[in-house]
Amino acid sequence: MKKFAVSLALLLAVAAIPAVTQEREDRALLPWDQLRSIINEVSGERAIHAVLEATPYPRVRSKAELEKGPYRETETMLRLAREFGYADAQIEIFGASGGMGGGAAWSPTQAELWLAGPQAEKIADAFDIVVSVAANSESGDVTADLVDVGIGDRPEHYAGKNVAGKVVLGNASPGTLQRLAVFERGAVGVIGYSSSHGDQDFDQIGSSSITATVPPTAKPGTRPGFGWVVSTRTAHLLARRLGRGEPLRIRSIIKASTYPVRQEAVWARIPGDGSSTQAVVVSGHLYEGITKQGANDDMSGCAVSLEFGRALIKLIADGKLPKPKRDIYFLWVPEISGSRAWLNQHPDIKARLVANLNFDMEAIGLAKSGSYWTMVRTPDTLPSFLNDVAEHFMRLIAEVNRERIHYRGTGYGPAVPVWAPRGSRDPFYIAIDRYYGASDHVVFLGERIPAVMFITWPDLWYHTSEDTPDKLDSTQFKRVGVVGAAAAAAIAAADDELALKIAAESIGNGTARAGQAQKRGLGYLSDVTDASRLADAYKDARTAVRHQMDIEKQTVRSAGILMSAPAEAEKRLAPLVASLDQRAAALQAEVGAFARLKAEQLKTRFVEPAASDLELKAARMMPELVGGAPSMPGFGGGGRGGQAGQPQVDPERAALMAAMRRVPNAGDIPTLVGQKKSVLEIRDFLSGAYEPVPLADVVGYFEAAQKLGTIKINEKPETMKKGVKAPVNR
């Protein structure tokens, strides 16, 4: 009886365990036995171990590390890559040009900030929190009165305040405070308290730097001074005491040296089987300068790619994954400058690359930080199958990691849980975003190599003192590693069969994206309340659909690069592309039908709009770059007040730059100009990819750029006639 009771208890316990199996609807680009092998092998705990070995805490680097190297992160990555069986694992050192501090690395041997009076009290020490002191601060022992200037990023914040010979406290970056307070008003140093999320985490301290170069506009004898960063909590306490009329004196003690910067890149390879000359590259950055050391930004991206590469090596050796057709390179470098230097050093490899997977900030706990693990797509200037491969595995792993109510009959819990032993059980929150730059993928895109970025966003602690390993989640590491390994394996192993499967994925996703574009366009029409605006809204709606369908056709064609005969692939894929033309016509017909209904509602007669005078002019304007890419003010975004921290320019140039800033997402323009598009075509591209842009603003942009000497506008023969119905693609 006792034995029966035990057996029954075991049976009930087993029955309570979720049925760990994918459902039939969980289709994958890779066979499920391969995907399961990846899930079983990739370790989130090992990835965290790599972070703890490389960046256990942000620290002041030793003199030996700075003078001789290698840096700790470099040494750790190389050692582990060799232990894990990567081929050709090596450190490559490039010169300092192009990044990482302009050729000189600043590092303190002593850096202390004191409240000197009325009682001595230490405020900060770089050996407690390394980012407390702004890089490039001048060595010296200085004591001076403290003055609160509020935010401090505009001249009016200094009105009525004498800061000469004093230390300025402000809620702006030390660099901005240095320009306005030190160089323009004679202060001896600054204390800033701006950070990425200081309003949510009062104790975080933002990473920052100042310049060691005094501008020629400063008074003779002006010194660069020093910069410190304190937490919002500390700054408010100091400001409160000053506000009560209490005189405060600050003492800054800094002893620092500069060292030649070494751009240390670690790279390695998983060899292909020799059947293809193509290659894939996985990237992450070890450094953004050498003072800031971030556990999530971006040791996490390097650690997770190192780990999933280890998993692939083992699975290939064990026969659970086929040897890839293409080489897979792994690149861990100084951000952007290191990727650029590596590509320049290896033009033979660069010519073979068909895709880049870039990992930047991967593993903070999603629930704790309110984050999504996000994939940033390639820009519309470079459509690619790569987006759909990456999105496929992201959505698949997210789907099998949630408990789906319609499968509760087979057991409670996720179908295929991807959890780490010491990690969270967070839902796998994911998002797919349109293109954004600011990481190594931009370097590959600049070489016309399709590249996507993976990132956890928002990150409450990046670029601050709190970017430490305690924020990381081994479950998040494991899930990222599974997606990364699966995507890299699929692209590297793709043959004609898998390439066609990827093209089908793009067709399916493209249908949804085209539907969203049409929905956006119909929204433009729905929002019209004045009949005089109907024609423009109709053009914008058609542009949204046309643009997206053009992108989808290019995306399907791009899968041909993975086929055994890429030159013939376009012919093979032509029927799929033709089917998209039919879909585009159907979507445009629906837009037209809706526009007619809207015209009835507005009690007006609908007519196909004719080309306007401005459209005729823009269609003839053919811009060309002069001496490289034009400057793009307004692209990316500044801090508080937009341009407040920027030096003044003459009024005429400022007016021209303002005209250029009226065009959003102008970062696409150099590529579009290089593709020999007219100004009208560029306007349509920007409107289709983002939101409608007034044609007058785009024309004004190019006319301003021509006056600034960055663009030359040529005129081509008239291709549209006034008063004639605008082409259907308009």
ZAMIMAR-707424 format. One record per residue (C-alpha): x, y, z. Coordinates in pm, whole numbers, padded with zeros to 5 digits, always signed. Layout:
// ZAMIMAR-707424
XYZ ...
// end
This chain:
// ZAMIMAR-707424
+00000+00000+00000 +00286+00233+00090 +00460+00153-00241 +00134+00225-00427 +00096+00561-00250 +00450+00661-00347 +00391+00557-00708 +00066+00752-00719 +00240+01060-00578 +00510+01035-00844 +00247+00995-01116 +00061+01304-00997 +00387+01502-00975 +00480+01409-01331 +00131+01501-01450 +00175+01846-01297 +00487+01915-01502 +00405+02116-01816 +00412+01923-02139 +00738+02056-02279 +00678+02039-02649 +00625+02281-02929 +00285+02281-03094 +00226+02218-03465 +00174+02589-03521 +00522+02662-03383 +00698+02628-03716 +01067+02711-03730 +01315+02792-04005 +01546+02534-03849 +01437+02175-03780 +01305+02147-03425 +01564+01888-03325 +01835+02142-03410 +01652+02423-03232 +01604+02206-02923 +01974+02127-02922 +02050+02500-02927 +01804+02564-02642 +01960+02288-02434 +02319+02396-02492 +02317+02777-02471 +02385+02881-02112 +02278+03210-01959 +02487+03133-01652 +02807+03097-01856 +02737+03433-02019 +02709+03597-01678 +03031+03427-01571 +03207+03588-01869 +03076+03929-01764 +03195+03874-01408 +03543+03782-01530 +03572+04076-01769 +03389+04359-01589 +03307+04253-01233 +03280+04621-01137 +03374+04955-01297 +03726+05040-01185 +04027+05262-01241 +04257+05064-01467 +04608+04979-01349 +04908+05161-01490 +05042+04836-01634 +04713+04768-01812 +04713+05119-01959 +05079+05123-02062 +05131+04767-02185 +04796+04597-02213 +04599+04405-02292 +04292+04553-02128 +04115+04314-01893 +03813+04271-02122 +04036+04193-02419 +04238+03933-02231 +03924+03766-02094 +03753+03739-02432 +04062+03599-02602 +04126+03342-02328 +03766+03220-02324 +03739+03211-02705 +04044+02987-02719 +03914+02767-02438 +03583+02728-02621 +03748+02611-02943 +03703+02913-03170 +03932+02911-03473 +04187+03189-03534 +04110+03364-03201 +04338+03664-03175 +04387+04021-03059 +04439+04278-03330 +04561+04624-03230 +04482+04928-03440 +04601+05285-03405 +04407+05536-03201 +04285+05742-03495 +03912+05765-03536 +03798+05707-03183 +03853+05620-02819 +03956+05959-02688 +04133+06108-02989 +04456+05914-02932 +04500+05972-02558 +04340+05780-02270 +04298+05981-01950 +04313+05798-01618 +04342+05921-01258 +04578+05799-00988 +04390+06014-00734 +04055+06188-00773 +03865+06314-00471 +03589+06572-00434 +03544+06730-00092 +03312+06969+00076 +03584+07180+00236 +03366+07400+00451 +03205+07461+00684 +03308+07100+00775 +03523+06864+00572 +03313+06594+00403 +03411+06370+00113 +03156+06385-00168 +03313+06155-00428 +03617+05942-00503 +03698+05787-00839 +03826+05476-00665 +03479+05433-00517 +03284+05518-00833 +03509+05555-01135 +03269+05769-01342 +03242+06031-01066 +03521+06232-01222 +03484+06358-01577 +03750+06224-01811 +04012+06479-01925 +03985+06682-01604 +04291+06892-01529 +04522+06776-01250 +04540+07002-00948 +04428+07075-00593 +04167+07353-00612 +03940+07499-00344 +03663+07745-00437 +03310+07854-00352 +03017+07657-00497 +02749+07834-00706 +02420+07672-00815 +02313+07774-01168 +02007+07548-01194 +02019+07359-01521 +02313+07558-01655 +02290+07478-02024 +02185+07826-02142 +02338+08172-02097 +02029+08299-01917 +02087+08048-01638 +02396+08249-01543 +02226+08589-01540 +02306+08781-01221 +02549+08513-01098 +02922+08568-01067 +03088+08233-01129 +03442+08356-01202 +03691+08170-00986 +03417+07944-00847 +03284+07591-00892 +02950+07564-01073 +02677+07312-00985 +02430+07243-01266 +02189+06985-01404 +02368+06972-01739 +02655+06762-01865 +03002+06862-01741 +03100+06935-02102 +02820+07188-02146 +02887+07342-01803 +03257+07366-01888 +03188+07563-02206 +02943+07806-02051 +03092+07839-01702 +03466+07780-01741 +03550+07895-02093 +03297+08177-02119 +03268+08297-01757 +03590+08205-01578 +03480+07928-01340 +03755+07693-01220 +03551+07373-01239 +03205+07220-01266 +02986+06961-01095 +02709+06819-01312 +02429+06581-01228 +02275+06480-01557 +02230+06109-01622 +02012+05893-01841 +01743+05824-01578 +01840+06036-01280 +01475+06121-01223 +01399+05753-01157 +01722+05647-00987 +01834+05934-00765 +02168+05768-00684 +02299+05696-01033 +02592+05898-01165 +02626+05960-01537 +02944+05880-01727 +03089+06193-01886 +03393+06380-02007 +03512+06734-02065 +03764+06869-02313 +04129+06930-02230 +04154+07187-02510 +04078+07551-02436 +03895+07714-02732 +04060+08015-02896 +03760+08231-02799 +03840+08196-02427 +04026+08470-02241 +04406+08438-02230 +04518+08229-01935 +04198+08024-01918 +04252+07666-01804 +04033+07363-01889 +03946+07314-01523 +03791+07002-01380 +03459+06823-01401 +03276+06602-01156 +02942+06421-01168 +02729+06356-00863 +02395+06184-00815 +02067+06371-00829 +02027+06307-00456 +02366+06459-00371 +02311+06756-00603 +01973+06833-00448 +02122+06824-00099 +02397+07066-00203 +02150+07294-00383 +01919+07294-00081 +02199+07404+00149 +02302+07679-00091 +01938+07785-00117 +01924+07832+00257 +02213+08076+00229 +02481+07840+00359 +02820+07913+00201 +02980+07595+00065 +03340+07554-00046 +03448+07273-00274 +03792+07111-00288 +03885+06907-00595 +04202+06693-00583 +04296+06529-00912 +04616+06358-01021 +04588+06204-01364 +04795+06097-01662 +04727+06027-02026 +04830+05715-02212 +04837+05623-02580 +04510+05451-02669 +04520+05105-02815 +04219+04994-03016 +04221+04631-02912 +03993+04409-03119 +03934+04043-03041 +03808+03834-03326 +03758+03467-03398 +03584+03236-03639 +03366+02928-03674 +03483+02783-04007 +03238+02692-04279 +03260+02370-04477 +03417+02542-04778 +03111+02510-05000 +03050+02887-04996 +03281+03186-05006 +03026+03395-04814 +03048+03480-04444 +02839+03610-04155 +02971+03838-03880 +02849+03871-03521 +02957+04186-03336 +02954+04350-02994 +03158+04631-02845 +03396+04592-02553 +03470+04962-02514 +03323+05311-02547 +03645+05474-02440 +03834+05291-02166 +03712+05473-01853 +03347+05365-01876 +03297+04994-01823 +02942+04866-01855 +02812+04524-01760 +02511+04558-01988 +02656+04822-02221 +02809+04628-02372 +02992+04347-02201 +02657+04166-02215 +02653+04172-02596 +03008+04038-02611 +02944+03772-02347 +02624+03640-02502 +02773+03617-02851 +03082+03446-02708 +02851+03198-02535 +02626+03118-02827 +02934+03077-03045 +03063+02823-02791 +02730+02642-02810 +02742+02628-03190 +03099+02494-03184 +03003+02216-02943 +02682+02124-03126 +02867+02104-03458 +03138+01888-03301 +02872+01661-03147 +02693+01622-03482 +02374+01790-03358 +02414+02076-03603 +02556+02053-03954 +02878+02235-04024 +02780+02572-04171 +02832+02644-04538 +02958+02994-04453 +03222+03113-04209 +03085+03286-03897 +03312+03564-03768 +03287+03701-03414 +03407+04054-03354 +03449+04220-03011 +03586+04570-03052 +03588+04937-02949 +03247+05064-03054 +03218+05177-03418 +03584+05278-03460 +03696+04919-03397 +03450+04771-03646 +03555+05025-03906 +03925+04956-03848 +03872+04580-03868 +03682+04600-04196 +03947+04828-04340 +04218+04585-04231 +04037+04285-04384 +03890+04386-04721 +03891+04022-04829 +03657+03927-04544 +03447+04240-04591 +03380+04145-04953 +03240+03808-04840 +03000+03928-04570 +02627+03884-04633 +02492+03973-04287 +02582+04127-03951 +02411+04049-03620 +02506+04322-03372 +02447+04274-02998 +02442+04591-02787 +02299+04587-02431 +02129+04248-02407 +02066+04115-02060 +01909+04343-01801 +01603+04193-01632 +01310+04293-01852 +01046+04315-01580 +01276+04493-01335 +01369+04764-01583 +01040+04781-01775 +01229+04687-02091 +01171+04508-02418 +01432+04305-02596 +01426+04489-02926 +01547+04421-03275 +01628+04728-03482 +01569+04654-03849 +01788+04750-04141 +01696+05090-04287 +01463+05103-04584 +01764+05212-04786 +01891+04854-04749 +01599+04606-04730 +01706+04254-04638 +01593+03900-04560 +01800+03938-04242 +01517+04126-04069 +01277+03839-04120 +01521+03570-04006 +01594+03756-03683 +01229+03844-03624 +01125+03483-03687 +01338+03342-03406 +01253+03628-03169 +00881+03575-03210 +00914+03197-03195 +01105+03194-02866 +00873+03456-02718 +00568+03253-02823 +00683+02920-02680 +00782+03097-02356 +00434+03208-02266 +00157+02996-02125 -00106+02984-02399 -00460+02939-02276 -00573+02724-02566 -00309+02462-02477 -00387+02444-02106 -00528+02098-02156 -00177+01963-02211 -00046+02120-01891 +00012+02459-01739 +00325+02646-01836 +00515+02751-02148 +00538+02501-02433 +00919+02520-02445 +01049+02717-02147 +01383+02884-02204 +01494+02955-01848 +01830+02966-01675 +01880+02784-01341 +01944+03106-01148 +01751+03337-01377 +01408+03497-01369 +01082+03363-01503 +01009+03696-01672 +00786+03696-01980 +00999+03743-02291 +00893+04093-02385 +01007+04167-02741 +00967+04449-02992 +01060+04504-03355 +01159+04863-03427 +01246+05052-03742 +01604+05148-03805 +01811+05336-03550 +02189+05379-03551 +02439+05451-03271 +02615+05113-03261 +02848+04895-03466 +02581+04786-03713 +02602+05131-03875 +02956+05051-03991 +02841+04741-04176 +02540+04920-04321 +02777+05189-04447 +02949+04916-04647 +02611+04796-04782 +02623+04484-04562 +02277+04413-04413 +02293+04453-04035 +02047+04444-03747 +02094+04546-03384 +01956+04369-03079 +01915+04578-02765 +01722+04589-02436 +01539+04921-02421 +01485+05118-02213 +01790+05060-01995 +01758+05263-01676 +02127+05234-01594 +02330+05255-01914 +02614+05510-01926 +02596+05544-01547 +02761+05416-01232 +02482+05161-01196 +02557+04960-01513 +02675+04668-01302 +02636+04287-01317 +02362+04278-01050 +02118+04416-01311 +02169+04119-01545 +01938+03819-01579 +02075+03481-01685 +01735+03384-01831 +01746+03688-02057 +02102+03593-02153 +01989+03241-02245 +01697+03359-02457 +01912+03612-02642 +02174+03344-02695 +01921+03100-02837 +01788+03358-03083 +02140+03466-03180 +02264+03112-03227 +01957+03008-03429 +01972+03314-03656 +02347+03280-03716 +02313+02905-03777 +02025+02949-04021 +02199+03214-04230 +02535+03037-04224 +02383+02701-04321 +02124+02827-04572 +02102+02634-04898 +01852+02681-05179 +01575+02509-04982 +01623+02723-04670 +01672+03038-04879 +01331+02981-05039 +01184+02920-04695 +01330+03253-04583 +01181+03424-04889 +00842+03278-04791 +00891+03424-04442 +00953+03762-04601 +00641+03730-04816 +00429+03656-04509 +00580+03931-04296 +00571+04168-04591 +00196+04117-04628 +00153+04234-04268 +00389+04529-04316 +00211+04635-04634 -00121+04613-04451 +00017+04841-04181 +00134+05089-04445 -00212+05088-04602 -00370+05131-04260 -00147+05433-04204 -00245+05575-04542 -00615+05523-04482 -00562+05705-04155 -00435+06010-04344 -00757+06009-04545 -00975+05946-04242 -00826+06245-04062 -00918+06491-04341 -01187+06739-04236 -01129+06997-04510 -01198+06896-04869 -00900+07103-04986 -00669+06859-04803 -00812+06545-04959 -00584+06537-05263 -00267+06565-05053 -00387+06298-04812 -00464+06070-05107 -00114+06119-05248 +00037+06047-04908 -00172+05731-04869 -00066+05602-05208 +00296+05690-05132 +00286+05489-04806 +00161+05178-04987 +00390+05217-05288 +00696+05268-05070 +00630+04963-04856 +00563+04738-05153 +00889+04853-05314 +01068+04757-04992 +00899+04418-04980 +00999+04337-05337 +01361+04419-05260 +01343+04210-04943 +01225+03901-05129 +01495+03947-05393 +01760+03979-05121 +01711+03615-05014 +01863+03515-05346 +02211+03593-05211 +02181+03274-05002 +02112+03053-05303 +02381+02848-05470 +02365+03061-05785 +02284+03416-05664 +02310+03556-06015 +02024+03329-06126 +01822+03373-05808 +01640+03685-05927 +01484+03486-06211 +01379+03211-05971 +01223+03459-05732 +01055+03667-06005 +00712+03497-05967 +00706+03587-05598 +00799+03946-05677 +00527+03961-05945 +00272+03846-05689 +00367+04148-05477 +00290+04378-05770 -00059+04228-05784 -00100+04280-05410 +00017+04642-05442 -00244+04707-05712 -00517+04563-05490 -00410+04775-05193 -00398+05090-05406 -00744+05012-05545 -00874+04996-05188 -00708+05329-05110 -00881+05480-05414 -01218+05338-05315 -01183+05478-04965 -01080+05820-05100 -01398+05832-05307 -01608+05746-05002 -01429+06019-04810 -01502+06267-05088 -01872+06182-05066 -01861+06238-04691 -01698+06579-04746 -01958+06658-05016 -01698+06713-05285 -01614+06549-05616 -01315+06320-05619 -01068+06359-05906 -00727+06204-05946 -00487+06483-05840 -00256+06643-06094 +00115+06713-06044 +00168+07052-05877 +00423+07312-05983 +00638+07223-05681 +00625+06854-05768 +00734+06934-06123 +01023+07137-05987 +01127+06869-05733 +01109+06596-05998 +01373+06786-06200 +01605+06849-05903 +01885+06589-05899 +02110+06641-05595 +02466+06518-05570 +02699+06512-05270 +02989+06756-05261 +03293+06631-05074 +03115+06351-04891 +02794+06341-04689 +02624+06665-04590 +02590+06753-04226 +02260+06642-04081 +02156+06872-03797 +01851+06747-03619 +01925+06379-03688 +01959+06176-03370 +01865+06428-03107 +02037+06638-02846 +01993+06691-02478 +01766+06926-02294 +01691+07224-02515 +01810+07062-02838 +02093+07284-02951 +02156+07459-02619 +02492+07295-02561 +02622+07375-02907 +02846+07669-02998 +02679+07962-03167 +02696+07999-03545 +02641+08299-03767 +02273+08389-03831 +02273+08296-04201 +02422+07954-04137 +02188+07905-03841 +01887+07981-04066 +02007+07730-04325 +02063+07466-04059 +01715+07534-03919 +01570+07473-04265 +01754+07142-04278 +01627+07042-03934 +01269+07067-04055 +01321+06741-04243 +01301+06449-03998 +01512+06135-04045 +01754+06322-04267 +02016+06057-04196 +01877+05861-04494 +01944+06147-04733 +02312+06079-04821 +02222+05723-04923 +01920+05836-05123 +02127+06100-05299 +02385+05833-05376 +02109+05624-05532 +02054+05913-05775 +01699+05988-05668 +01532+06318-05746 +01423+06548-05464 +01063+06440-05527 +01162+06072-05500 +01354+06144-05179 +01053+06321-05031 +00833+06025-05123 +01082+05782-04970 +01094+05972-04640 +00716+06011-04633 +00662+05644-04709 +00918+05521-04457 +00813+05750-04172 +00540+06016-04184 +00440+06261-04459 +00698+06537-04500 +00591+06861-04670 +00756+06875-05010 +00837+07242-04953 +01049+07147-04649 +01246+06889-04846 +01306+07134-05132 +01411+07392-04872 +01649+07139-04718 +01833+07084-05044 +01842+07451-05134 +01989+07525-04790 +02242+07242-04827 +02344+07381-05165 +02408+07724-05009 +02618+07556-04740 +02820+07386-05012 +02741+07025-04914 +02504+06956-05204 +02500+07044-05571 +02162+07039-05746 +02154+06944-06112 +01846+06970-06331 +01716+06689-06544 +01468+06724-06831 +01104+06761-06737 +00942+06422-06685 +00601+06534-06555 +00365+06779-06719 +00170+07042-06537 -00202+06976-06514 -00161+06610-06603 -00279+06348-06359 +00002+06257-06120 +00160+05914-06181 -00002+05629-05992 +00305+05590-05772 +00238+05938-05637 
// end
